[in-house]
Amino acid sequence: MLKAALHVHSTYSDGEFTLAELKRIFGDLGCLVVGITDHDDSFDEIKLANYMRECTALSDERFLFLCGLEYRCEQEMHILGYGCTELARTQDPQKIIRHIEESGGLAVIAHPKDSMFPWIESFAVLPGGIETWNTKYDGRYAPRPGTFELLRRLQARRSGMSAFYGQDMHWKKQFRGLFTELQCDSLDRSEILNTLAAGKYSGIKADLRLPSTGDLAPELAAQFAARHAQSDKMRNFLQAGKKAIDKLGITPPASIKSHLRKIF
């Protein structure tokens, strides 16, 4: 078994940690694999080569950066390309999915907005998975059960689609307690990608274990719905307060922002 952190950003795009810092931080948390997916629109060919070179240099027999990209698509849809480092000359999400898979990577739609669900269901080309819990977008306390329901409907069309669990790690004070336990023992890049593609993993958060199939017991789905609604209500209240403060031209102290990021 290998402990991994998926959907992580570095200073190569809009993250606050360098790759070397991320290796130390997640290594201290027991992770042997980090799925690094910096934003594609932060790169040109030279910078991309440096990114890949540094990921390789920092990987060794006890740690692997699974180097990939997060692609920004039309309507602000984001698609993770685990293991894919080829820039795409399109923002069409279905072409991006094809591009990732043809490049030997694994395509996962990241933190889809509820309003995007009908659009995603209209796709002729489906990804290998949906990020059903993103602790930056959904919050640390519970995912949206509706995203699991979306996955279930899509699985009727593409069997083997999986639920992915990502941190969307950007900030130094951000919660980082959601991990993926891979059912493999090798730090070989191809084997790890195959393990993810085959759904041979679980999402883990403290004592909670979530399946790659995305199948939730009705009781757990109900708990998630209640907890997410509660935390979302508080988050919306705080965001409304921030907008009101912004209108007054007041900038909240950075320490308060950092504290809230850690909470949510």
Secondary structure, DSSP 8 states (H G I E B T S, - for coil): -EEEEEEE--TTTT-SS-HHHHHHHHHHTT-SEEEEEEEGGG--HHHHHHHHHHHHHH-BTTBEEEEEEEEE-GGG-EEEEET-----S---HHHHHHHHHHTT-EEEEES--GGGHHHHHT-SS--SEEEEEETTTT-SS---HHHHHHHHHHHTTSTT-EEEEE--B--TTS----EEEES-----HHHHHHHHHTT-EEEEETTEEEETT----HHHHHHHHHHHHHHHHHHHHHHHHHHHHHHTT----HHHHHHHHHH-
